[in-house]
Amino acid sequence: MTFQLLQPTSLAEACSMLAAAPDETVPIAGGTDLLSEIRDGTAWPSTLIALDSITDASLVGITETRDGGLRIGALTTIADIAAHEGIRSRYAALAQAAGGLATPQVRNLGTLGGNLNQRPRCWYYRHPLTVCLKRGGDRCYAVPGVGKYLCVTGGDRCFIVHPSDTATALTALGASVTVASTSGERTIPIEDYFIGPDVDLMRENVLRPGELLTAATLPPPAAGLRSVYLKARERESGDFALVSVAAVLDIADSTIAAASVVLGGVAPTPYRATGTEDYLAGRAGTAVVPADAGAAAITNPRPLPDNAYKIPMASNLTARAVANLLTAA
Ligand SMILES: Cc1cc2nc3c(=O)[nH]c(=O)nc-3n(C[C@H](O)[C@H](O)[C@H](O)COP(=O)(O)OP(=O)(O)OC[C@H]3O[C@@H](n4cnc5c(N)ncnc54)[C@H](O)[C@@H]3O)c2cc1C
């Protein structure tokens, strides 16, 4: 297929190019996801806007915010996030999520903006000859077909899981994202950025036509904050999560002052494990039974015929994450 490649030199120019034809124009960053979609025939944009030609420094790199948090530009590579000393020491779950995703080659090219906005990995969506609701088809063949990798909660006609590891970690860490267009900027808590098929079958986030994601911002960490990211997958490299968990505990005087626990691989959006959070919050570390924390991870799961294995996997991974953080304390 042929497409036109535009190379803006500023964010404002990129936004104008997007605004000119928002339905046929898509941004391309590292290209590790979009180019395979084009090659496989599941995306057919007429125009690509190359974000890597933009010279605005604010789109690349990791900087301290005034309140002691961190801002990560959308064009920052996954490898740079994984290696950043401030992220490794203060937001370990994000460094671990970034460092363990995909392969070194993908991490070197792939960007944060691309990772958060990548399209689903469902086989039925990714196959050009298969009818799929997300590509305008009239039915989903995944449910009577192979649902092993699909969601166990939050499905509604479509049963994708959100593929991004950084999305799960950033949600647990309470990050926000900034998006820009010719109308200006808006900042959205990342928890509100992702949407499931019950809200919109065709999209996985609230990015409007003509908007670009420009940054993610992490709040300053509490003094007793510790975090971890664990991921279960079939192969140790280059594989998406069957289930993952990002657990963030704020521990003060041996008591859990606050808990944020988010699962990947189980729902169309990063899934907040409120049952686990309620179990942990306010509890003395010595009174926590990790298996009980894990058992509460998914509320009312609705597995497909061949993915119920994800429920004990989520419980066990959550229990391990909690035990890991309490031992580290
Ligand atoms: C073999 C393999 C294994 C992988 N394993 C994992 C894994 O385990 N975990 C995981 O999380 N990911 C995994 N991935 C996905 C990979 O991380 C993404 O392909 C990569 O992060 C996308 O970044 P990119 O810059 O290349 O995005 P691109 O391919 O350039 O873009 C991806 C999508 O995001 C949009 N986009 C890009 N930047 C922006 C922006 N700033 N604003 C708005 N939209 C934007 C594009 O239009 C496109 O739709 C894997 C990929 C491969 C090929």
The ligand as an SDF file (V2000), in Angstrom:
LIG
                    3D

 53 58  0  0  0  0  0  0  0  0999 V2000
    7.7250   -8.5250   18.9870 C   0  0  0  0  0  0  0  0  0  0  0  0
    6.9980   -7.4760   19.7940 C   0  0  0  0  0  0  0  0  0  0  0  0
    6.7440   -7.7180   21.1330 C   0  0  0  0  0  0  0  0  0  0  0  0
    6.0830   -6.7560   21.9010 C   0  0  0  0  0  0  0  0  0  0  0  0
    5.8530   -6.9960   23.2500 N   0  0  0  0  0  0  0  0  0  0  0  0
    5.2680   -6.0400   24.0050 C   0  0  0  0  0  0  0  0  0  0  0  0
    5.0570   -6.2390   25.3930 C   0  0  0  0  0  0  0  0  0  0  0  0
    5.3940   -7.2700   25.9620 O   0  0  0  0  0  0  0  0  0  0  0  0
    4.4720   -5.2300   26.0950 N   0  0  0  0  0  0  0  0  0  0  0  0
    4.0950   -4.0520   25.5180 C   0  0  0  0  0  0  0  0  0  0  0  0
    3.6110   -3.1550   26.2170 O   0  0  0  0  0  0  0  0  0  0  0  0
    4.2730   -3.8480   24.2020 N   0  0  0  0  0  0  0  0  0  0  0  0
    4.8420   -4.8070   23.4460 C   0  0  0  0  0  0  0  0  0  0  0  0
    5.0330   -4.6030   22.1140 N   0  0  0  0  0  0  0  0  0  0  0  0
    4.5200   -3.3830   21.5220 C   0  0  0  0  0  0  0  0  0  0  0  0
    5.5940   -2.3250   21.4730 C   0  0  0  0  0  0  0  0  0  0  0  0
    5.9450   -1.9540   22.7630 O   0  0  0  0  0  0  0  0  0  0  0  0
    5.0200   -1.1630   20.6960 C   0  0  0  0  0  0  0  0  0  0  0  0
    5.0300   -1.5760   19.3370 O   0  0  0  0  0  0  0  0  0  0  0  0
    5.8030    0.1140   20.8340 C   0  0  0  0  0  0  0  0  0  0  0  0
    5.8960    0.5430   22.1590 O   0  0  0  0  0  0  0  0  0  0  0  0
    5.1000    1.1800   20.0210 C   0  0  0  0  0  0  0  0  0  0  0  0
    5.8870    2.3520   20.0310 O   0  0  0  0  0  0  0  0  0  0  0  0
    6.2460    3.0730   18.6470 P   0  0  0  0  0  0  0  0  0  0  0  0
    6.8840    4.3480   19.0200 O   0  0  0  0  0  0  0  0  0  0  0  0
    7.0060    2.1600   17.7600 O   0  0  0  0  0  0  0  0  0  0  0  0
    4.7630    3.3020   18.0950 O   0  0  0  0  0  0  0  0  0  0  0  0
    4.2440    3.3870   16.5870 P   0  0  0  0  0  0  0  0  0  0  0  0
    4.2480    2.0300   15.9850 O   0  0  0  0  0  0  0  0  0  0  0  0
    4.9060    4.4660   15.8590 O   0  0  0  0  0  0  0  0  0  0  0  0
    2.7270    3.8140   16.8950 O   0  0  0  0  0  0  0  0  0  0  0  0
    1.8400    2.9340   17.5390 C   0  0  0  0  0  0  0  0  0  0  0  0
    0.4510    3.5740   17.5820 C   0  0  0  0  0  0  0  0  0  0  0  0
    0.4580    4.6980   18.4430 O   0  0  0  0  0  0  0  0  0  0  0  0
    0.1100    5.8870   17.7310 C   0  0  0  0  0  0  0  0  0  0  0  0
    0.9790    6.9250   18.2950 N   0  0  0  0  0  0  0  0  0  0  0  0
    2.3340    6.9020   18.3620 C   0  0  0  0  0  0  0  0  0  0  0  0
    2.7740    7.9870   19.0310 N   0  0  0  0  0  0  0  0  0  0  0  0
    1.6780    8.7060   19.3690 C   0  0  0  0  0  0  0  0  0  0  0  0
    1.4780    9.9390   20.0570 C   0  0  0  0  0  0  0  0  0  0  0  0
    2.5050   10.6330   20.5640 N   0  0  0  0  0  0  0  0  0  0  0  0
    0.2160   10.3880   20.2260 N   0  0  0  0  0  0  0  0  0  0  0  0
   -0.8310    9.6840   19.7300 C   0  0  0  0  0  0  0  0  0  0  0  0
   -0.7130    8.5190   19.0690 N   0  0  0  0  0  0  0  0  0  0  0  0
    0.5410    8.0330   18.8910 C   0  0  0  0  0  0  0  0  0  0  0  0
    0.3500    5.5790   16.2680 C   0  0  0  0  0  0  0  0  0  0  0  0
   -0.4920    6.3400   15.4290 O   0  0  0  0  0  0  0  0  0  0  0  0
    0.0190    4.0980   16.2230 C   0  0  0  0  0  0  0  0  0  0  0  0
   -1.3770    3.8930   16.1160 O   0  0  0  0  0  0  0  0  0  0  0  0
    5.6720   -5.5410   21.3110 C   0  0  0  0  0  0  0  0  0  0  0  0
    5.9240   -5.3030   19.9580 C   0  0  0  0  0  0  0  0  0  0  0  0
    6.5740   -6.2460   19.2020 C   0  0  0  0  0  0  0  0  0  0  0  0
    6.8270   -5.9680   17.7550 C   0  0  0  0  0  0  0  0  0  0  0  0
  1  2  1  0
  2  3  1  0
  2 52  2  0
  3  4  2  0
  4  5  1  0
  4 50  1  0
  5  6  2  0
  6  7  1  0
  6 13  1  0
  7  8  2  0
  7  9  1  0
  9 10  1  0
 10 11  2  0
 10 12  1  0
 12 13  2  0
 13 14  1  0
 14 15  1  0
 14 50  1  0
 15 16  1  0
 16 17  1  0
 16 18  1  0
 18 19  1  0
 18 20  1  0
 20 21  1  0
 20 22  1  0
 22 23  1  0
 23 24  1  0
 24 25  2  0
 24 26  1  0
 24 27  1  0
 27 28  1  0
 28 29  2  0
 28 30  1  0
 28 31  1  0
 31 32  1  0
 32 33  1  0
 33 34  1  0
 33 48  1  0
 34 35  1  0
 35 36  1  0
 35 46  1  0
 36 37  1  0
 36 45  1  0
 37 38  2  0
 38 39  1  0
 39 40  1  0
 39 45  2  0
 40 41  1  0
 40 42  2  0
 42 43  1  0
 43 44  2  0
 44 45  1  0
 46 47  1  0
 46 48  1  0
 48 49  1  0
 50 51  2  0
 51 52  1  0
 52 53  1  0
M  END
$$$$
